Amino acid sequence: MNRKIFFHPERCILCHSCVLACEMDSLGISQVNEIPVDKVPRRRIGVTLSQGTPWVWKCQQCVSAPCVEACVSGSLTPMEGKEGVVHHSETCVGCGSCILACPYDALKHDEKEGRVAKCNLCLEKETPPCVEACHSKALVFQELNSFIQSKRRRMVQQMGEFHEET
């Protein structure tokens, strides 16, 4: 199964629950009150307001990823048999060339580790924590074709509602 995280900006309420869930996962904790004072979580997702619209900055799991091409240590590699990019932090030298190459601002430098951090879709889990934490369903984890079909259905429904109003 080749699923990705998709974002519906019209549903986002800028609560940052996705960011908190991702950071808690990076620390290996499940409760906010367990956040250790001495550890800095990895930032693999971010939420901003861009021209009045909420936007989630995350790895787009590009098919032809500029970050992979720019990675001098080979730490960024295409997923085997799937679309997407995996970051192997143990071999990362922290040079930042991938950060400069990424058009989505999806890679972040981890000052404490001296390496780069990025979303690996939490493939070891059924659903990524950021998606589970999103109560407004602005983030969804599904296959591309399924996402496209649901988007089309909503658009057709909205068009029907629009025509009924006029």
Residue pairs with C-beta under 8 A, 6 or more apart in sequence:
1 143
2 82
2 83
2 84
2 143
2 144
3 121
3 141
3 142
3 143
4 61
4 83
4 84
4 121
4 141
4 142
4 143
4 144
4 147
5 58
5 119
5 121
5 128
5 130
5 131
5 139
5 140
5 141
6 139
6 140
6 141
6 142
6 147
7 55
7 56
7 58
7 138
7 139
8 137
8 138
8 139
8 140
9 53
9 54
9 55
9 56
9 138
11 136
11 137
11 138
12 47
12 54
12 56
12 136
12 138
13 54
13 136
13 138
14 47
14 49
14 54
15 135
15 136
16 47
17 133
17 134
17 135
18 45
18 47
18 56
18 130
18 131
18 133
18 134
18 138
18 139
19 43
19 45
19 46
19 47
19 130
20 32
20 133
21 129
21 130
21 132
21 133
22 41
22 43
22 44
22 45
22 119
22 128
22 129
22 130
23 41
23 42
23 43
24 30
24 31
24 32
24 34
24 35
24 41
24 129
25 122
25 129
26 41
26 42
26 44
26 117
27 35
27 36
27 39
27 41
29 35
29 36
35 41
40 110
40 111
40 112
42 108
42 110
42 113
42 117
43 108
43 110
43 117
44 58
44 59
44 108
44 117
44 118
44 119
44 120
45 56
45 57
45 58
45 119
45 130
46 56
46 57
46 58
46 105
46 108
47 54
47 55
47 56
47 57
48 54
48 55
48 57
49 55
54 138
56 138
56 139
57 104
57 105
57 106
58 104
58 106
58 119
58 130
59 85
59 104
59 106
59 107
59 118
59 119
59 120
59 121
60 104
60 106
61 79
61 83
61 84
61 85
61 119
61 121
62 85
63 83
65 76
65 78
65 85
66 101
66 102
66 103
67 76
67 85
67 98
67 99
67 101
67 102
67 106
67 107
67 118
68 76
68 77
68 78
68 85
68 98
69 101
70 97
70 98
70 100
70 101
71 97
71 98
72 93
72 95
72 97
73 91
73 92
73 93
73 95
74 88
74 91
75 87
75 88
75 89
75 91
75 92
75 93
75 116
76 85
76 86
76 87
76 88
76 98
76 118
77 85
77 86
77 88
78 84
78 85
78 86
79 85
79 86
84 121
85 118
86 120
87 107
87 116
87 117
87 118
87 120
89 113
89 115
89 116
89 117
92 115
92 116
93 115
94 109
94 110
94 113
94 114
94 115
94 116
96 109
96 116
98 107
98 116
99 107
99 108
99 109
99 116
106 118
106 119
107 116
107 117
107 118
108 116
108 117
108 118
109 115
109 116
109 117
110 116
110 117
119 128
121 128
121 141
122 128
122 129
127 141
128 141
130 139
131 139
131 140
131 141
140 147
142 150
